[in-house]
Amino acid sequence: MRLHKVVNRVYEGKTYYRWVLSVPPKGVRELGWVDGQELQASVRGTALVVEPTRRTVGGSRGWLPGALAEEVQRKSVARR
């Protein structure tokens, strides 16, 4: 896993950055995460905890993670 500092934008001579965390494919598979899935992060002590939100890509709330994965996969296939 690696942390990257990336230029987000330059506005009025000031550079703004964002941080990107690269997660290896094996970790993504083991967690059951899918492309486009919304995640939320929280800091607990000195640890960063990243968890899936309960929202779908379309913005509906209350879906179970398995249903979310199916919905994201269906939308990804439809775009191809």
C-alpha positions in Angstrom: 0.0 0.0 0.0 1.3 3.5 -0.8 0.3 7.1 0.0 0.6 9.6 -2.9 0.5 13.4 -2.7 -1.1 14.7 -5.9 -1.7 18.2 -7.2 -5.5 18.8 -7.1 -5.5 22.3 -8.6 -3.6 25.5 -8.8 -5.7 28.6 -8.1 -4.5 32.2 -7.9 -0.9 31.0 -7.7 -1.6 28.6 -4.8 -1.2 24.9 -5.2 -3.8 22.6 -3.5 -3.0 19.0 -2.9 -5.0 15.8 -2.2 -3.8 12.5 -0.9 -4.4 9.2 -2.7 -4.1 5.8 -1.0 -3.3 2.9 -3.4 -4.8 -0.4 -2.3 -3.4 -3.6 -3.9 -5.9 -5.6 -5.9 -5.7 -8.5 -3.5 -6.8 -6.3 -0.6 -9.7 -4.9 -2.6 -10.9 -8.4 -3.5 -10.6 -9.7 0.1 -12.6 -6.7 1.3 -15.3 -7.3 -1.4 -14.9 -3.7 -2.6 -15.8 -2.8 -6.2 -14.8 0.0 -8.6 -16.9 3.2 -8.0 -18.0 2.2 -4.5 -18.2 5.0 -2.0 -16.0 4.7 1.1 -15.8 6.7 4.3 -12.7 7.3 6.4 -12.3 8.1 10.1 -9.3 8.5 12.3 -9.3 6.3 15.4 -6.2 7.1 17.5 -3.3 6.8 15.1 -5.2 4.5 12.7 -7.1 5.4 9.5 -10.2 3.3 9.2 -11.8 3.0 5.8 -15.2 1.5 5.5 -17.9 1.3 2.8 -20.8 3.7 3.1 -24.3 2.3 2.8 -25.0 4.4 -0.3 -25.2 3.1 -3.8 -23.6 4.8 -6.8 -27.0 6.3 -7.6 -27.3 7.9 -4.2 -30.0 5.6 -2.6 -29.5 4.7 1.0 -29.9 1.5 3.0 -28.6 -1.0 0.5 -26.5 -3.9 1.8 -22.9 -4.1 0.6 -23.6 -7.2 -1.6 -26.5 -5.4 -3.3 -24.2 -2.4 -3.8 -21.6 -4.5 -5.4 -24.1 -6.0 -7.8 -25.5 -2.5 -8.7 -22.0 -1.1 -9.4 -21.1 -4.1 -11.5 -24.4 -3.9 -13.5 -23.8 -0.2 -14.2 -20.1 -0.8 -15.1 -21.1 -3.5 -17.6 -23.9 -1.3 -19.1 -21.3 1.5 -19.8 -19.1 -0.8 -22.0 
